[in-house]
């Protein structure tokens, strides 16, 4: 169980990115976060894995206070939280195998991993992760030689290496065409269902939200303005989340 309690984030320039945000994510849930660009979606995900520190509030996972963790305890927590990025965050000049193995760094001796030494069993684990997402044939390819969809599958395989309890996906399909977007979302859905991994995913497309979300949270200017089922996002709620300028709710793209 992940619990977010009264979370507030104010940046040094005075921007209030999140304001008194509270919600829970039961184990194994697929939660989707929606809202306009700048609504606080990315800030929320980065607070959860402590890429940035919240200004106020508390985040706990299985009763452990993430916001108070430091040093070895924080490293242990981060090992259990996988991150899938919009722009993949791969080492472009390195091979697919090297990129996938990097997801295992939190489990290995820092000296040997710095030298690029990975035990045989870790390479086998990486190959199994690549097989699950259909890129085992790209094991020796450079990351920058792959298509966008293939690069995101490398990112998912890298996350698999962490054996995470929670996956944070920050607009993971925003740079992909609709067909590839569904393909990538299906891989994330499989992890959610087959490995019982909780997922918090920010999305922009209504068809994806209706297809994959178990529950939806809507943010506007850092404030939670909606929490419920995808089917409950009616025209009024849509305009509340996206503003009066929002037009036909049946449109595919939300922003």
TAFEN-V648847 format. One record per helix or strand. SS is the DSSP state (hx for helix, st for strand). FROM is the first residue (numbers start at 1). TO is the last residue. If there is no record, write none. Layout:
BEGIN
ss: (SS	SS)
from: (FROM	FROM)
to: (TO	TO)
END
This chain:
BEGIN
ss: (st	st	st	hx	st	st	hx	st	st	hx	hx	hx	hx	st	hx	hx	st	hx	st	st	hx	st	st	hx	hx	st)
from: (2	16	30	41	56	64	71	81	95	96	110	120	136	142	143	148	166	178	198	205	206	215	223	230	235	253)
to: (10	25	34	48	61	65	79	84	95	107	114	132	138	142	145	160	170	194	202	205	212	220	228	232	242	253)
END
